[in-house]
Every structure is written in structure tokens, then in C-alpha cells.
């Protein structure tokens, strides 16, 4: 029988993970099947237990269960501990290993696929929710010159910044929090939208002038075309625009590596998804 993997969440029907992992498996000669598992909001642990009992070897965890996945993991990688959230579970006998591949997916897409080095750049992370939490630690590893977390509820961004500063011994000059209005007069080389605003075709109230001349505007949302955020970035002079399709494939590739010990090529899968 083929090894079993799946993505688990609610909702999950939209997930492109089955296509991505089928492409990875064909490319690398790995014998596996990958499915979707829709579970009720109160049924995450029971669904994980059932999947393991049936011989499943690993799960990708999507909204809204990443915090629950962190809670049930017996051991977590440093990325998951920094994020306090898990999007990848690996089952080995009685042990559950948890990791978070969102941040490495984002940074690999930006630096490798988009050829945009982060070191020394001024970076703005829009949003302080789960998507931001999963990415900030790896963004900091890329050595930006400065990183600001902006959020409508600035207290949430401040708590996140304070925790990361304490964990890493960073000064406020390198990592800080802000409201959106307080960004007036600031410029950033990389602006990442991790908010859910693009789902509603809206954008947080960014002040005019935050997009530096050579800025890369990156929307974690994918499959929505020119989102309101990307339209705003274009109108304010951002030099480059990108959505999150590359991040999606890169974080999946890291999960595949954790499970199988094989690193697939991502470029052909990104191209195939864009063609679809």
C-alpha cells in the first residue's frame, strides 16, 4: 500500500496541496497518496487519532487548527516553537513531531524564486495573526535591517514583537510594532500582507508613501489576481508585485522533505499551478 498523507482543516475543499504533493511524488519517485480531510471545528484531535490509527504518516494542518496541532505535538522544531503554531505533523510510532514551514516557504519564494535578498532591507509585516506568527522567525533569520509588525489592534502586534525580542535578544530598533496610521513618513523595501483583507477585496489603511522606490509588495493570498493590496502597491509605485503561490509550493516542499527526506524541485510545480 502507498504511504498516506493528507491536509486537514475546515474548510479544505479549496486546498491545492493534493495536486502539489502528487507532483512532488511523481517527480521524486515516492510512493504515496495525499488527500483532503474536512473535520468539524471541535473534531481535530479525534480526526488526527483516526488518521494515525489507519496508518497515516503525516498531515499538513491548515486553518483553524494550527494552534491545536502545536498543542498535541510531543516534540516541535524551533520554527514551530517560535511561531507557537504547527502546520506539519509527522507520525513515527507513538511520537508526534510538529513543525512550521510557512516562514521558510515565504523566505525561499522571496529570495530564491523572486531573487529579492532580504538582508539589510526595511521590512513591513502587515498583520499579527497566525500567518505572520508562522513567518516572522524565519524572516528575522534572513537578517533584515529593520522589521516592523503593523496591525489594526496594535497591542497584538506589540505582544508579538515583545515575545520575539525577548526570545532573540533583539533591540526595538530592529523589531518593533506599529499601528497603520503611525507608519506615515516611513518607507519599506519589502511589504508582506499577511492579513485576510484580500479575501474581502479590501486593504488595511496604509499611509501613502510606505512603498519605497524598489519595493517588493507581497500578498500571501494566492489565486485572487490583482488584490486590493497589490492594486494599492502598484498605484503607489511599488516596483514589483507577487502573490503567495510560490510560498504555498515552497512550504509544501519543506513539509515533503520533513516526511520523505527528499527535496523536490519547486519551479515546475509553481509554473503548473500558475498555468491552471
GIPELIN-V561975 format. One record per run of one state. SS is the DSSP state (h for helix, s for strand, l for the rest). FROM is the first residue (numbers start at 0). TO is the last residue. Records with the same first field share a line. If there is no record, write none. Layout:
SS: FROM-TO ; FROM-TO
This chain:
l: 0-1 ; 9-15 ; 28-30 ; 38-42 ; 53-56 ; 61-64 ; 72-73 ; 76-76 ; 83-86 ; 92-93 ; 99-100 ; 113-120 ; 126-128 ; 141-144 ; 150-152 ; 168-173 ; 178-179 ; 183-186 ; 193-195 ; 200-209 ; 219-226 ; 235-238 ; 242-243 ; 260-265 ; 275-275
s: 2-8 ; 31-37 ; 57-60 ; 74-75 ; 87-91 ; 94-98 ; 121-125 ; 145-149 ; 174-177 ; 187-192 ; 210-218 ; 239-241
h: 16-27 ; 43-52 ; 65-71 ; 77-82 ; 101-112 ; 129-140 ; 153-167 ; 180-182 ; 196-199 ; 227-234 ; 244-259 ; 266-274
